Amino acid sequence: MTMPAENTRIVLASRPVGEPRPSDFRLETVPVPAPGDGQLLLKTLYLSLDPYMRGRMSAAKSYADPVELGDVMVGGTVCEVIESRDPAFHAGDVVLSFSGWQTHSVIDAHHVRKLDPHAAPVQSWLGVLGMPGFTGYAGLLRIGDPKPGETVVVAAATGPVGSAVGQIAKIKGARAVGIGGGPEKVAYLREIGFDAAIDHRAPDFADQLAAACPDGIDVYFENVGGAVWAAVFPLLNDFARVPVCGLVSHYNDTAAPAGPDRLPGFMSDVLKKSLTIRGFIQSEFVKSDFKHFVGDMSGWIHAGRIAHREDIVEGLENAPAAFNGMLAGRNFGKLIIKVA
Amino acid sequence: MTMPAENTRIVLASRPVGEPRPSDFRLETVPVPAPGDGQLLLKTLYLSLDPYMRGRMSAAKSYADPVELGDVMVGGTVCEVIESRDPAFHAGDVVLSFSGWQTHSVIDAHHVRKLDPHAAPVQSWLGVLGMPGFTGYAGLLRIGDPKPGETVVVAAATGPVGSAVGQIAKIKGARAVGIGGGPEKVAYLREIGFDAAIDHRAPDFADQLAAACPDGIDVYFENVGGAVWAAVFPLLNDFARVPVCGLVSHYNDTAAPAGPDRLPGFMSDVLKKSLTIRGFIQSEFVKSDFKHFVGDMSGWIHAGRIAHREDIVEGLENAPAAFNGMLAGRNFGKLIIKVA
């Protein structure tokens, strides 16, 4: 057995104000500790980068504790077992873990899940078969609850959450309208079966969206906020449902925008249209829905009903820049860092 | 049979801008038409005044069509049958109707419901046993869904909706915190069993509310908006539910208030706290819940578990002023006009 001598990791050096800068992170190399009883020493193969991580960089209370300064940035990973002190695992096993932005980690064996590397490319457990795919599945089906013939709109639709939302909406018999940034993404959305696809960078974006939704919007899966939300909101039908999954266009905001104050008018529409606005984190639905998700999603992928796309960046040291690119919409597909 | 010679009615003369002025209404006297086959001639005994009527005075699309200029203002009524051309009804019957702001009306018999005048004072079908009581019941139980030990906050708590909400919350084992305007209303809320009662006119209102909700707020039944909503919002717990039933403090608004724009921050809290914000109109729940409501509410009143209070104003001609008083919180209890 070859012991790795060193762990390379990225820690949070300071709390970003607005867009994270390189100096908010620190790449450091530390010795790898030996695993104790019931623990595993893992080598990271793939690291998932996801928008929620921006929230963890801030000190403000959110649904999860912030990353402390000096701590390794959190994140979902696919790892290989290098050394096992738990009888259920062996060197060479591939596991799903939450090891964060680092090349090696020591973790309690009951915190990881063994993956079958022959069932699907292992990195897909970070995307279409993992947390992002499940986020789209649970939020759409448990909150959005689309009916056949209804119109479902989703932004960041080429991302791993949005593309799951739109394609599952189609499977459930709804019309899917996807929003992406730039002609290449829009063309891809049409290719994978969205009924309409719109470029949010178009100067007449709001008009295009209205034209693409002649019967209004019944479900808007919110993961961006900002100008997209402003264009969607007037189109919502009575009894529309809005699962609020993310607000990526606001994650770098440093203050409330200038007025007028749209909140009273928003609440008035919530009342007049009997709208449902429901924030959620996928973890709420894991116990009730995750098994169904894996079964459904595997079947859909196998049947060619769900396409997915990955955007793989090599090298842990590129994680901070790739992360910023994702918040700005510069990646295309599920963003994954190939670490080893 | 004595035929009434005339119908006195209040029609919408112009669409109010801000608070309705006397000149927005016109009191007029017209001949009473004779009922046709299957119709009833009714004399209005009681007219209900409710905040939703402000919406009907505006031309803007809402959940119901606006009242046209020159048309009689709409409203729920308790009426006596003067002449029946339907075999199921007889002169002297008392019925629940939607005859509006007038002394007499001719209406299709299938649009009214016969009342048992011995079961309860007939005007209570406009309040605690009627649409307002049902609004509180359905919104609280179907959307708010309070659990034993949770904290339920409601404003306009001496009104017919709010007092139902608070008292039903208590029956379901929750803590009820009521908000009212002025010491008399606050004292009444304590008298009828609210765990805490707060005067929204107090300069330290927000601090008092926070002190009254040491475990945060799990259900906020929204019927006022404005400063109360601003004080409630930071206290909402994770997974809190907000049935949005009314926004009486905004009904006379003529423009969006000055900034900053609180909407993005609001959506961010919806996300971080997994909040549910759900507008509703009671009619959505009539088919599924109204019968249960009448059974439950009659039982609770009989058992002394639900107190209710009426504010009865004599004379149809006083309806416009009484209506304005209600929007400004100057009435105390369910506002009803005694017409005949």
Interface residues (C-beta under 8 A of the other chain):
Chain A: G55 K61 S62 Y63 E222 G225 G226 W229 D238 V244 C245 G246 L247 H250 D253 A255 A256 P257 A258 G259 P260 D261 R262 L263 P264 G265 F266 M267 S268 D269 V270 L271 K272 K273 S274 L275 T276 I277 R278 G279 F280 I281 E284
Chain B: G55 K61 S62 Y63 E222 G225 G226 W229 D238 V244 C245 G246 L247 H250 D253 A255 A256 P257 A258 G259 P260 D261 R262 L263 P264 G265 F266 M267 S268 D269 V270 L271 K272 K273 S274 L275 T276 I277 R278 G279 F280 I281 E284
